[in-house]
Amino acid sequence: MLKITSSPELYTHFETFLFDLPWLFYAGVEVLIGILLLIGSRENILYSNSSPTSETIRQAVDLLPEGIVISSRDGTVRLCNLKMNDLSKALTGDLLSDAGRLWSVVVETGKEQGGKYLVRLPSKEVWLFEKGSFTAGEQTYTQITSVDVTERYRIIDELEEKNDHLLDIRRRMKAVSDLSGDMFVAQEEADARAALHNQLGQVLLMGRHYILHPDVTDPDVVYAATKQMNQFLLGESEEPYQGEEDAVTSAIAMANSIGVRVEIKDTEHPDSGYSKGTVASLEERIKVILAQAITECAANTVKHAEGDTVTVTIDQEKTIRITNNGKPPKGEIVVSGGLLSLRRRIQEEDGTMELESAPSFLLIMHF
């Protein structure tokens, strides 16, 4: 126990009380104060680490993958990170000291994109530069930022190449379309000329046959065909004479008018006539083609074979064979004129046409 040896009237009662406290109390107070100091130091350290300073801000800016530089209006650099320094060295050859110079190089070498500039570096990287300004206090600063868009630019390049390729394909398709249109018109004109040639030939053959054999030629048919052909040639009719009955019957009548008899048979009933044969059950589109074939073969029988009979045989598989009497062809048959027009018509209906010249003329159509 601490004892007061001096005069007690020199101290107050409270001071005397404190002097009478045991030393362990004072030791406990010292320990408590030390703990409080440690806690305060720790909080101070944590606060210092969590509060931004100029150094921490600079370090954070340097770690950015994008480039940034802040300068005065005259170009004097106030803040610049490592990435922008690297970009400046790649573009100007020097570290960044004048932001105005850097921006001039960007404008000269870059590709303008809505106020921003795409710049391709020697390393093949592509960076997008943008310039802006802001005011801090009473001072206005210029800010230049840059972003790496290499991957996006590569994708854009690929898309542009594909677009160019598509445009090229489109131009070629248009050229082909125009050419196809011209070819179609040319083919239509050729078919029309061939049809006119055939019809005119039919009318002339009918007229010749009527002059040579007036007793076996129907003058009404010759008159009707000649009149309508004249009207067609004068532009008074839309098409030459086609007959007044169904296509096959009309073709047979036309053949008869030039002295050619048409025999139509089918493989199932070889002795039956046209009205009872399988031709009556053919599709209308095939009947029209058969009529054209009969007309063409009848005319060729008179002009080339000097014959007077055309025989048509039809089987159950829609295969039609046409032959004639008279002289056989002298060589391979050249497909032109009416035969060429007939082949095109057959192909339009997904059919095939074959020609044989030996031992006699034979035309085969299959649908």
Secondary structure, 3 states (H helix, E strand, C coil): CCCCCCCHHHCCHHHHHHHHCCHHHHHHHHHHHHHHHHHHHHHHHHHHHHCCCHHHHHHHHHCCCCEEEEECCCCEEEEECHHHHHHHHHHHCCCCCEHHHHHHHHHHHCEEECCEEEEECCCCCEEEEEEEEEEECCEEEEEEEEEECHHHHHHHHHHHHHHHHHHHHHHHHHHHHHHHHHHHHHHHHHHHHHHHHHHHHHHHHHHHHHHHCCCCCCHHHHHHHHHHHHHHHCCCCCCCCCCCCCHHHHHHHHHHHCCCEEEEEECCCCCCCHHHCHHHHCCHHHHHHHHHHHHHHHHHHHHHHCCCEEEEEECCCCEEEEEECCCCCCCCCCCCHHHHHHHHHHHHCCCEEEEECCCCCEEEEEC
